[in-house]
Amino acid sequence: LADVNAGDILALAWRRSNFKFGNLAAVSRNELTIPLELLRTDNIPVCIKCLSESSCIPFYWHLKPYKACHKHKAQLTT
């Protein structure tokens, strides 16, 4: 519907990986592989200032350890 190549959308998605971190399942995106346990699944907190500059959601907002915007030095908001 968006007239976008499916391969382009898949490149943006986190995909399951055969790689394991001990007994933890992993996901990968581009060249980055991380434990699935580090990804937020319920809601994604955002930096209000970043959203006012761009509507893109950076991948690192999806990571549980990322709690504050490194650019604006502000805590992420849910």
PDB file of N, CA, C and O in Angstrom:
ATOM      1  N   LEU A   1       0.808  -1.199   0.000  1.00  0.00           N
ATOM      2  CA  LEU A   1       0.000   0.000   0.000  1.00  0.00           C
ATOM      3  C   LEU A   1       0.850   1.262   0.000  1.00  0.00           C
ATOM      4  O   LEU A   1       0.446   2.288  -0.548  1.00  0.00           O
ATOM      5  N   ALA A   2       2.007   1.189   0.604  1.00  0.00           N
ATOM      6  CA  ALA A   2       2.876   2.360   0.703  1.00  0.00           C
ATOM      7  C   ALA A   2       3.810   2.472  -0.500  1.00  0.00           C
ATOM      8  O   ALA A   2       4.611   3.403  -0.581  1.00  0.00           O
ATOM      9  N   ASP A   3       3.706   1.525  -1.436  1.00  0.00           N
ATOM     10  CA  ASP A   3       4.571   1.511  -2.615  1.00  0.00           C
ATOM     11  C   ASP A   3       6.052   1.493  -2.217  1.00  0.00           C
ATOM     12  O   ASP A   3       6.876   2.227  -2.762  1.00  0.00           O
ATOM     13  N   VAL A   4       6.356   0.621  -1.240  1.00  0.00           N
ATOM     14  CA  VAL A   4       7.729   0.474  -0.752  1.00  0.00           C
ATOM     15  C   VAL A   4       8.168  -0.961  -0.998  1.00  0.00           C
ATOM     16  O   VAL A   4       7.375  -1.889  -0.842  1.00  0.00           O
ATOM     17  N   ASN A   5       9.405  -1.144  -1.376  1.00  0.00           N
ATOM     18  CA  ASN A   5       9.954  -2.473  -1.608  1.00  0.00           C
ATOM     19  C   ASN A   5       9.984  -3.256  -0.291  1.00  0.00           C
ATOM     20  O   ASN A   5      10.445  -2.739   0.727  1.00  0.00           O
ATOM     21  N   ALA A   6       9.499  -4.486  -0.309  1.00  0.00           N
ATOM     22  CA  ALA A   6       9.456  -5.315   0.903  1.00  0.00           C
ATOM     23  C   ALA A   6      10.853  -5.529   1.478  1.00  0.00           C
ATOM     24  O   ALA A   6      11.005  -5.613   2.697  1.00  0.00           O
ATOM     25  N   GLY A   7      11.870  -5.618   0.635  1.00  0.00           N
ATOM     26  CA  GLY A   7      13.239  -5.774   1.114  1.00  0.00           C
ATOM     27  C   GLY A   7      13.702  -4.580   1.934  1.00  0.00           C
ATOM     28  O   GLY A   7      14.443  -4.738   2.904  1.00  0.00           O
ATOM     29  N   ASP A   8      13.269  -3.387   1.547  1.00  0.00           N
ATOM     30  CA  ASP A   8      13.621  -2.188   2.303  1.00  0.00           C
ATOM     31  C   ASP A   8      13.000  -2.216   3.693  1.00  0.00           C
ATOM     32  O   ASP A   8      13.627  -1.801   4.668  1.00  0.00           O
ATOM     33  N   ILE A   9      11.769  -2.705   3.781  1.00  0.00           N
ATOM     34  CA  ILE A   9      11.096  -2.791   5.082  1.00  0.00           C
ATOM     35  C   ILE A   9      11.764  -3.857   5.947  1.00  0.00           C
ATOM     36  O   ILE A   9      11.956  -3.645   7.144  1.00  0.00           O
ATOM     37  N   LEU A  10      12.122  -5.001   5.358  1.00  0.00           N
ATOM     38  CA  LEU A  10      12.791  -6.061   6.115  1.00  0.00           C
ATOM     39  C   LEU A  10      14.134  -5.599   6.653  1.00  0.00           C
ATOM     40  O   LEU A  10      14.549  -6.044   7.723  1.00  0.00           O
ATOM     41  N   ALA A  11      14.817  -4.727   5.947  1.00  0.00           N
ATOM     42  CA  ALA A  11      16.114  -4.224   6.409  1.00  0.00           C
ATOM     43  C   ALA A  11      15.960  -3.409   7.691  1.00  0.00           C
ATOM     44  O   ALA A  11      16.911  -3.289   8.464  1.00  0.00           O
ATOM     45  N   LEU A  12      14.784  -2.855   7.923  1.00  0.00           N
ATOM     46  CA  LEU A  12      14.528  -2.066   9.124  1.00  0.00           C
ATOM     47  C   LEU A  12      14.050  -2.907  10.301  1.00  0.00           C
ATOM     48  O   LEU A  12      14.036  -2.431  11.437  1.00  0.00           O
ATOM     49  N   ALA A  13      13.661  -4.142  10.045  1.00  0.00           N
ATOM     50  CA  ALA A  13      13.050  -4.987  11.069  1.00  0.00           C
ATOM     51  C   ALA A  13      14.099  -5.767  11.857  1.00  0.00           C
ATOM     52  O   ALA A  13      15.165  -6.101  11.341  1.00  0.00           O
ATOM     53  N   TRP A  14      13.772  -6.049  13.124  1.00  0.00           N
ATOM     54  CA  TRP A  14      14.576  -6.974  13.925  1.00  0.00           C
ATOM     55  C   TRP A  14      14.146  -8.368  13.524  1.00  0.00           C
ATOM     56  O   TRP A  14      12.951  -8.663  13.512  1.00  0.00           O
ATOM     57  N   ARG A  15      15.087  -9.228  13.198  1.00  0.00           N
ATOM     58  CA  ARG A  15      14.778 -10.591  12.779  1.00  0.00           C
ATOM     59  C   ARG A  15      15.440 -11.593  13.707  1.00  0.00           C
ATOM     60  O   ARG A  15      16.513 -11.340  14.254  1.00  0.00           O
ATOM     61  N   ARG A  16      14.790 -12.725  13.876  1.00  0.00           N
ATOM     62  CA  ARG A  16      15.366 -13.789  14.705  1.00  0.00           C
ATOM     63  C   ARG A  16      16.692 -14.235  14.096  1.00  0.00           C
ATOM     64  O   ARG A  16      16.877 -14.231  12.879  1.00  0.00           O
ATOM     65  N   SER A  17      17.591 -14.612  14.971  1.00  0.00           N
ATOM     66  CA  SER A  17      18.912 -15.059  14.549  1.00  0.00           C
ATOM     67  C   SER A  17      19.179 -16.440  15.126  1.00  0.00           C
ATOM     68  O   SER A  17      18.626 -16.797  16.166  1.00  0.00           O
ATOM     69  N   ASN A  18      20.009 -17.208  14.468  1.00  0.00           N
ATOM     70  CA  ASN A  18      20.414 -18.517  14.995  1.00  0.00           C
ATOM     71  C   ASN A  18      21.467 -18.362  16.078  1.00  0.00           C
ATOM     72  O   ASN A  18      21.758 -19.315  16.802  1.00  0.00           O
ATOM     73  N   PHE A  19      22.039 -17.180  16.195  1.00  0.00           N
ATOM     74  CA  PHE A  19      23.056 -16.909  17.206  1.00  0.00           C
ATOM     75  C   PHE A  19      22.409 -16.931  18.587  1.00  0.00           C
ATOM     76  O   PHE A  19      21.262 -16.514  18.742  1.00  0.00           O
ATOM     77  N   LYS A  20      23.136 -17.412  19.583  1.00  0.00           N
ATOM     78  CA  LYS A  20      22.641 -17.473  20.961  1.00  0.00           C
ATOM     79  C   LYS A  20      23.620 -16.765  21.885  1.00  0.00           C
ATOM     80  O   LYS A  20      24.833 -16.824  21.683  1.00  0.00           O
ATOM     81  N   PHE A  21      23.086 -16.097  22.899  1.00  0.00           N
ATOM     82  CA  PHE A  21      23.879 -15.545  23.992  1.00  0.00           C
ATOM     83  C   PHE A  21      23.640 -16.457  25.184  1.00  0.00           C
ATOM     84  O   PHE A  21      22.705 -16.248  25.957  1.00  0.00           O
ATOM     85  N   GLY A  22      24.484 -17.465  25.330  1.00  0.00           N
ATOM     86  CA  GLY A  22      24.226 -18.500  26.330  1.00  0.00           C
ATOM     87  C   GLY A  22      22.962 -19.231  25.929  1.00  0.00           C
ATOM     88  O   GLY A  22      22.914 -19.865  24.875  1.00  0.00           O
ATOM     89  N   ASN A  23      21.929 -19.147  26.771  1.00  0.00           N
ATOM     90  CA  ASN A  23      20.648 -19.782  26.436  1.00  0.00           C
ATOM     91  C   ASN A  23      19.621 -18.759  25.964  1.00  0.00           C
ATOM     92  O   ASN A  23      18.449 -19.102  25.806  1.00  0.00           O
ATOM     93  N   LEU A  24      20.035 -17.500  25.732  1.00  0.00           N
ATOM     94  CA  LEU A  24      19.120 -16.444  25.299  1.00  0.00           C
ATOM     95  C   LEU A  24      19.023 -16.378  23.782  1.00  0.00           C
ATOM     96  O   LEU A  24      20.040 -16.411  23.089  1.00  0.00           O
ATOM     97  N   ALA A  25      17.813 -16.287  23.273  1.00  0.00           N
ATOM     98  CA  ALA A  25      17.595 -16.117  21.840  1.00  0.00           C
ATOM     99  C   ALA A  25      18.104 -14.745  21.415  1.00  0.00           C
ATOM    100  O   ALA A  25      18.155 -13.813  22.217  1.00  0.00           O
ATOM    101  N   ALA A  26      18.474 -14.635  20.161  1.00  0.00           N
ATOM    102  CA  ALA A  26      19.011 -13.378  19.653  1.00  0.00           C
ATOM    103  C   ALA A  26      18.198 -12.889  18.457  1.00  0.00           C
ATOM    104  O   ALA A  26      17.528 -13.662  17.772  1.00  0.00           O
ATOM    105  N   VAL A  27      18.281 -11.588  18.235  1.00  0.00           N
ATOM    106  CA  VAL A  27      17.692 -10.970  17.048  1.00  0.00           C
ATOM    107  C   VAL A  27      18.781 -10.144  16.374  1.00  0.00           C
ATOM    108  O   VAL A  27      19.758  -9.746  17.009  1.00  0.00           O
ATOM    109  N   SER A  28      18.601  -9.894  15.083  1.00  0.00           N
ATOM    110  CA  SER A  28      19.598  -9.103  14.370  1.00  0.00           C
ATOM    111  C   SER A  28      18.925  -8.074  13.481  1.00  0.00           C
ATOM    112  O   SER A  28      17.794  -8.249  13.028  1.00  0.00           O
ATOM    113  N   ARG A  29      19.654  -7.005  13.248  1.00  0.00           N
ATOM    114  CA  ARG A  29      19.220  -5.937  12.351  1.00  0.00           C
ATOM    115  C   ARG A  29      20.486  -5.401  11.721  1.00  0.00           C
ATOM    116  O   ARG A  29      21.401  -4.983  12.430  1.00  0.00           O
ATOM    117  N   ASN A  30      20.554  -5.406  10.392  1.00  0.00           N
ATOM    118  CA  ASN A  30      21.775  -5.052   9.682  1.00  0.00           C
ATOM    119  C   ASN A  30      22.916  -5.910  10.223  1.00  0.00           C
ATOM    120  O   ASN A  30      22.824  -7.135  10.144  1.00  0.00           O
ATOM    121  N   GLU A  31      23.958  -5.347  10.753  1.00  0.00           N
ATOM    122  CA  GLU A  31      25.100  -6.117  11.264  1.00  0.00           C
ATOM    123  C   GLU A  31      25.082  -6.269  12.784  1.00  0.00           C
ATOM    124  O   GLU A  31      26.023  -6.819  13.356  1.00  0.00           O
ATOM    125  N   LEU A  32      24.035  -5.794  13.441  1.00  0.00           N
ATOM    126  CA  LEU A  32      23.950  -5.820  14.900  1.00  0.00           C
ATOM    127  C   LEU A  32      23.128  -7.018  15.364  1.00  0.00           C
ATOM    128  O   LEU A  32      22.003  -7.213  14.903  1.00  0.00           O
ATOM    129  N   THR A  33      23.682  -7.820  16.272  1.00  0.00           N
ATOM    130  CA  THR A  33      22.973  -8.952  16.873  1.00  0.00           C
ATOM    131  C   THR A  33      22.959  -8.743  18.375  1.00  0.00           C
ATOM    132  O   THR A  33      24.002  -8.523  18.991  1.00  0.00           O
ATOM    133  N   ILE A  34      21.748  -8.813  18.973  1.00  0.00           N
ATOM    134  CA  ILE A  34      21.600  -8.597  20.410  1.00  0.00           C
ATOM    135  C   ILE A  34      20.668  -9.652  21.002  1.00  0.00           C
ATOM    136  O   ILE A  34      19.889 -10.261  20.268  1.00  0.00           O
ATOM    137  N   PRO A  35      20.733  -9.880  22.313  1.00  0.00           N
ATOM    138  CA  PRO A  35      19.770 -10.788  22.940  1.00  0.00           C
ATOM    139  C   PRO A  35      18.354 -10.208  22.817  1.00  0.00           C
ATOM    140  O   PRO A  35      18.143  -9.014  23.025  1.00  0.00           O
ATOM    141  N   LEU A  36      17.418 -11.045  22.485  1.00  0.00           N
ATOM    142  CA  LEU A  36      16.013 -10.629  22.367  1.00  0.00           C
ATOM    143  C   LEU A  36      15.532 -10.001  23.664  1.00  0.00           C
ATOM    144  O   LEU A  36      14.673  -9.119  23.650  1.00  0.00           O
ATOM    145  N   GLU A  37      16.075 -10.445  24.770  1.00  0.00           N
ATOM    146  CA  GLU A  37      15.701  -9.958  26.095  1.00  0.00           C
ATOM    147  C   GLU A  37      15.958  -8.447  26.261  1.00  0.00           C
ATOM    148  O   GLU A  37      15.339  -7.816  27.116  1.00  0.00           O
ATOM    149  N   LEU A  38      16.846  -7.871  25.470  1.00  0.00           N
ATOM    150  CA  LEU A  38      17.155  -6.441  25.572  1.00  0.00           C
ATOM    151  C   LEU A  38      16.178  -5.534  24.831  1.00  0.00           C
ATOM    152  O   LEU A  38      16.220  -4.314  24.990  1.00  0.00           O
ATOM    153  N   LEU A  39      15.298  -6.124  24.021  1.00  0.00           N
ATOM    154  CA  LEU A  39      14.337  -5.317  23.262  1.00  0.00           C
ATOM    155  C   LEU A  39      13.061  -5.079  24.044  1.00  0.00           C
ATOM    156  O   LEU A  39      12.525  -5.989  24.677  1.00  0.00           O
ATOM    157  N   ARG A  40      12.581  -3.848  23.993  1.00  0.00           N
ATOM    158  CA  ARG A  40      11.279  -3.535  24.599  1.00  0.00           C
ATOM    159  C   ARG A  40      10.195  -4.109  23.700  1.00  0.00           C
ATOM    160  O   ARG A  40      10.314  -4.074  22.475  1.00  0.00           O
ATOM    161  N   THR A  41       9.142  -4.634  24.306  1.00  0.00           N
ATOM    162  CA  THR A  41       8.055  -5.210  23.519  1.00  0.00           C
ATOM    163  C   THR A  41       6.710  -4.543  23.790  1.00  0.00           C
ATOM    164  O   THR A  41       5.830  -4.569  22.930  1.00  0.00           O
ATOM    165  N   ASP A  42       6.535  -3.951  24.956  1.00  0.00           N
ATOM    166  CA  ASP A  42       5.230  -3.369  25.296  1.00  0.00           C
ATOM    167  C   ASP A  42       5.044  -1.973  24.724  1.00  0.00           C
ATOM    168  O   ASP A  42       4.100  -1.729  23.971  1.00  0.00           O
ATOM    169  N   ASN A  43       5.933  -1.059  25.073  1.00  0.00           N
ATOM    170  CA  ASN A  43       5.844   0.292  24.541  1.00  0.00           C
ATOM    171  C   ASN A  43       7.252   0.830  24.349  1.00  0.00           C
ATOM    172  O   ASN A  43       8.198   0.367  24.985  1.00  0.00           O
ATOM    173  N   ILE A  44       7.379   1.793  23.482  1.00  0.00           N
ATOM    174  CA  ILE A  44       8.682   2.367  23.164  1.00  0.00           C
ATOM    175  C   ILE A  44       8.710   3.801  23.672  1.00  0.00           C
ATOM    176  O   ILE A  44       7.972   4.643  23.161  1.00  0.00           O
ATOM    177  N   PRO A  45       9.545   4.100  24.668  1.00  0.00           N
ATOM    178  CA  PRO A  45       9.642   5.483  25.132  1.00  0.00           C
ATOM    179  C   PRO A  45      10.335   6.342  24.076  1.00  0.00           C
ATOM    180  O   PRO A  45      11.114   5.836  23.268  1.00  0.00           O
ATOM    181  N   VAL A  46      10.050   7.623  24.088  1.00  0.00           N
ATOM    182  CA  VAL A  46      10.562   8.532  23.067  1.00  0.00           C
ATOM    183  C   VAL A  46      11.157   9.781  23.697  1.00  0.00           C
ATOM    184  O   VAL A  46      10.890  10.098  24.856  1.00  0.00           O
ATOM    185  N   CYS A  47      11.954  10.472  22.927  1.00  0.00           N
ATOM    186  CA  CYS A  47      12.437  11.797  23.306  1.00  0.00           C
ATOM    187  C   CYS A  47      11.536  12.798  22.585  1.00  0.00           C
ATOM    188  O   CYS A  47      11.505  12.834  21.355  1.00  0.00           O
ATOM    189  N   ILE A  48      10.815  13.595  23.335  1.00  0.00           N
ATOM    190  CA  ILE A  48       9.877  14.551  22.762  1.00  0.00           C
ATOM    191  C   ILE A  48      10.595  15.541  21.842  1.00  0.00           C
ATOM    192  O   ILE A  48      10.072  15.910  20.791  1.00  0.00           O
ATOM    193  N   LYS A  49      11.788  15.965  22.242  1.00  0.00           N
ATOM    194  CA  LYS A  49      12.548  16.923  21.426  1.00  0.00           C
ATOM    195  C   LYS A  49      12.975  16.299  20.103  1.00  0.00           C
ATOM    196  O   LYS A  49      12.921  16.952  19.062  1.00  0.00           O
ATOM    197  N   CYS A  50      13.399  15.040  20.139  1.00  0.00           N
ATOM    198  CA  CYS A  50      13.763  14.352  18.892  1.00  0.00           C
ATOM    199  C   CYS A  50      12.553  14.228  17.967  1.00  0.00           C
ATOM    200  O   CYS A  50      12.664  14.446  16.761  1.00  0.00           O
ATOM    201  N   LEU A  51      11.399  13.879  18.535  1.00  0.00           N
ATOM    202  CA  LEU A  51      10.200  13.731  17.717  1.00  0.00           C
ATOM    203  C   LEU A  51       9.763  15.056  17.097  1.00  0.00           C
ATOM    204  O   LEU A  51       9.183  15.069  16.011  1.00  0.00           O
ATOM    205  N   SER A  52      10.034  16.159  17.772  1.00  0.00           N
ATOM    206  CA  SER A  52       9.676  17.455  17.188  1.00  0.00           C
ATOM    207  C   SER A  52      10.599  17.793  16.015  1.00  0.00           C
ATOM    208  O   SER A  52      10.233  18.582  15.144  1.00  0.00           O
ATOM    209  N   GLU A  53      11.790  17.199  15.991  1.00  0.00           N
ATOM    210  CA  GLU A  53      12.739  17.426  14.901  1.00  0.00           C
ATOM    211  C   GLU A  53      12.533  16.460  13.740  1.00  0.00           C
ATOM    212  O   GLU A  53      12.766  16.817  12.585  1.00  0.00           O
ATOM    213  N   SER A  54      12.091  15.225  14.044  1.00  0.00           N
ATOM    214  CA  SER A  54      11.920  14.197  13.021  1.00  0.00           C
ATOM    215  C   SER A  54      10.921  13.161  13.510  1.00  0.00           C
ATOM    216  O   SER A  54      10.850  12.881  14.706  1.00  0.00           O
ATOM    217  N   SER A  55      10.156  12.595  12.600  1.00  0.00           N
ATOM    218  CA  SER A  55       9.169  11.584  12.994  1.00  0.00           C
ATOM    219  C   SER A  55       9.763  10.175  13.014  1.00  0.00           C
ATOM    220  O   SER A  55       9.055   9.218  13.327  1.00  0.00           O
ATOM    221  N   CYS A  56      11.035  10.031  12.691  1.00  0.00           N
ATOM    222  CA  CYS A  56      11.694   8.721  12.702  1.00  0.00           C
ATOM    223  C   CYS A  56      11.958   8.265  14.135  1.00  0.00           C
ATOM    224  O   CYS A  56      12.314   9.065  14.999  1.00  0.00           O
ATOM    225  N   ILE A  57      11.781   6.982  14.367  1.00  0.00           N
ATOM    226  CA  ILE A  57      12.040   6.383  15.677  1.00  0.00           C
ATOM    227  C   ILE A  57      13.392   5.662  15.587  1.00  0.00           C
ATOM    228  O   ILE A  57      13.497   4.665  14.873  1.00  0.00           O
ATOM    229  N   PRO A  58      14.423   6.137  16.287  1.00  0.00           N
ATOM    230  CA  PRO A  58      15.725   5.472  16.237  1.00  0.00           C
ATOM    231  C   PRO A  58      15.655   4.074  16.854  1.00  0.00           C
ATOM    232  O   PRO A  58      14.905   3.849  17.804  1.00  0.00           O
ATOM    233  N   PHE A  59      16.428   3.146  16.318  1.00  0.00           N
ATOM    234  CA  PHE A  59      16.384   1.768  16.813  1.00  0.00           C
ATOM    235  C   PHE A  59      16.787   1.674  18.266  1.00  0.00           C
ATOM    236  O   PHE A  59      16.292   0.799  18.977  1.00  0.00           O
ATOM    237  N   TYR A  60      17.670   2.545  18.738  1.00  0.00           N
ATOM    238  CA  TYR A  60      18.144   2.418  20.117  1.00  0.00           C
ATOM    239  C   TYR A  60      17.064   2.760  21.139  1.00  0.00           C
ATOM    240  O   TYR A  60      17.225   2.421  22.312  1.00  0.00           O
ATOM    241  N   TRP A  61      15.986   3.407  20.752  1.00  0.00           N
ATOM    242  CA  TRP A  61      14.868   3.623  21.680  1.00  0.00           C
ATOM    243  C   TRP A  61      14.196   2.295  22.028  1.00  0.00           C
ATOM    244  O   TRP A  61      13.525   2.189  23.055  1.00  0.00           O
ATOM    245  N   HIS A  62      14.371   1.301  21.192  1.00  0.00           N
ATOM    246  CA  HIS A  62      13.788  -0.024  21.417  1.00  0.00           C
ATOM    247  C   HIS A  62      14.595  -0.839  22.425  1.00  0.00           C
ATOM    248  O   HIS A  62      14.123  -1.877  22.890  1.00  0.00           O
ATOM    249  N   LEU A  63      15.784  -0.395  22.765  1.00  0.00           N
ATOM    250  CA  LEU A  63      16.661  -1.141  23.677  1.00  0.00           C
ATOM    251  C   LEU A  63      16.359  -0.778  25.125  1.00  0.00           C
ATOM    252  O   LEU A  63      16.355   0.401  25.479  1.00  0.00           O
ATOM    253  N   LYS A  64      16.108  -1.773  25.961  1.00  0.00           N
ATOM    254  CA  LYS A  64      15.768  -1.545  27.369  1.00  0.00           C
ATOM    255  C   LYS A  64      16.803  -0.727  28.131  1.00  0.00           C
ATOM    256  O   LYS A  64      16.412   0.114  28.941  1.00  0.00           O
ATOM    257  N   PRO A  65      18.098  -0.926  27.917  1.00  0.00           N
ATOM    258  CA  PRO A  65      19.067  -0.137  28.679  1.00  0.00           C
ATOM    259  C   PRO A  65      19.086   1.348  28.302  1.00  0.00           C
ATOM    260  O   PRO A  65      19.581   2.164  29.080  1.00  0.00           O
ATOM    261  N   TYR A  66      18.569   1.712  27.148  1.00  0.00           N
ATOM    262  CA  TYR A  66      18.586   3.109  26.705  1.00  0.00           C
ATOM    263  C   TYR A  66      17.436   3.854  27.376  1.00  0.00           C
ATOM    264  O   TYR A  66      16.274   3.627  27.040  1.00  0.00           O
ATOM    265  N   LYS A  67      17.744   4.726  28.306  1.00  0.00           N
ATOM    266  CA  LYS A  67      16.713   5.381  29.109  1.00  0.00           C
ATOM    267  C   LYS A  67      16.674   6.894  28.935  1.00  0.00           C
ATOM    268  O   LYS A  67      15.698   7.530  29.332  1.00  0.00           O
ATOM    269  N   ALA A  68      17.723   7.487  28.345  1.00  0.00           N
ATOM    270  CA  ALA A  68      17.781   8.939  28.171  1.00  0.00           C
ATOM    271  C   ALA A  68      18.371   9.260  26.806  1.00  0.00           C
ATOM    272  O   ALA A  68      19.219   8.528  26.295  1.00  0.00           O
ATOM    273  N   CYS A  69      17.918  10.352  26.228  1.00  0.00           N
ATOM    274  CA  CYS A  69      18.401  10.787  24.915  1.00  0.00           C
ATOM    275  C   CYS A  69      19.819  11.333  25.058  1.00  0.00           C
ATOM    276  O   CYS A  69      20.069  12.244  25.847  1.00  0.00           O
ATOM    277  N   HIS A  70      20.726  10.775  24.297  1.00  0.00           N
ATOM    278  CA  HIS A  70      22.114  11.235  24.356  1.00  0.00           C
ATOM    279  C   HIS A  70      22.280  12.589  23.677  1.00  0.00           C
ATOM    280  O   HIS A  70      23.224  13.320  23.979  1.00  0.00           O
ATOM    281  N   LYS A  71      21.383  12.927  22.772  1.00  0.00           N
ATOM    282  CA  LYS A  71      21.465  14.195  22.044  1.00  0.00           C
ATOM    283  C   LYS A  71      20.946  15.374  22.878  1.00  0.00           C
ATOM    284  O   LYS A  71      21.566  16.436  22.928  1.00  0.00           O
ATOM    285  N   HIS A  72      19.799  15.163  23.529  1.00  0.00           N
ATOM    286  CA  HIS A  72      19.151  16.248  24.287  1.00  0.00           C
ATOM    287  C   HIS A  72      19.337  16.136  25.797  1.00  0.00           C
ATOM    288  O   HIS A  72      18.883  16.999  26.549  1.00  0.00           O
ATOM    289  N   LYS A  73      20.001  15.075  26.236  1.00  0.00           N
ATOM    290  CA  LYS A  73      20.225  14.872  27.673  1.00  0.00           C
ATOM    291  C   LYS A  73      18.923  14.886  28.463  1.00  0.00           C
ATOM    292  O   LYS A  73      18.839  15.452  29.553  1.00  0.00           O
ATOM    293  N   ALA A  74      17.900  14.240  27.875  1.00  0.00           N
ATOM    294  CA  ALA A  74      16.573  14.202  28.505  1.00  0.00           C
ATOM    295  C   ALA A  74      16.132  12.754  28.645  1.00  0.00           C
ATOM    296  O   ALA A  74      16.446  11.919  27.796  1.00  0.00           O
ATOM    297  N   GLN A  75      15.406  12.456  29.715  1.00  0.00           N
ATOM    298  CA  GLN A  75      14.885  11.115  29.942  1.00  0.00           C
ATOM    299  C   GLN A  75      13.813  10.809  28.897  1.00  0.00           C
ATOM    300  O   GLN A  75      13.027  11.684  28.533  1.00  0.00           O
ATOM    301  N   LEU A  76      13.784   9.563  28.417  1.00  0.00           N
ATOM    302  CA  LEU A  76      12.756   9.167  27.462  1.00  0.00           C
ATOM    303  C   LEU A  76      11.405   9.108  28.137  1.00  0.00           C
ATOM    304  O   LEU A  76      11.306   8.764  29.314  1.00  0.00           O
ATOM    305  N   THR A  77      10.357   9.445  27.389  1.00  0.00           N
ATOM    306  CA  THR A  77       8.993   9.512  27.907  1.00  0.00           C
ATOM    307  C   THR A  77       8.142   8.428  27.250  1.00  0.00           C
ATOM    308  O   THR A  77       8.244   8.189  26.047  1.00  0.00           O
ATOM    309  N   THR A  78       7.296   7.770  28.060  1.00  0.00           N
ATOM    310  CA  THR A  78       6.375   6.775  27.479  1.00  0.00           C
ATOM    311  C   THR A  78       5.044   7.418  27.172  1.00  0.00           C
ATOM    312  O   THR A  78       4.135   6.750  26.679  1.00  0.00           O
TER     313      THR A  78
END
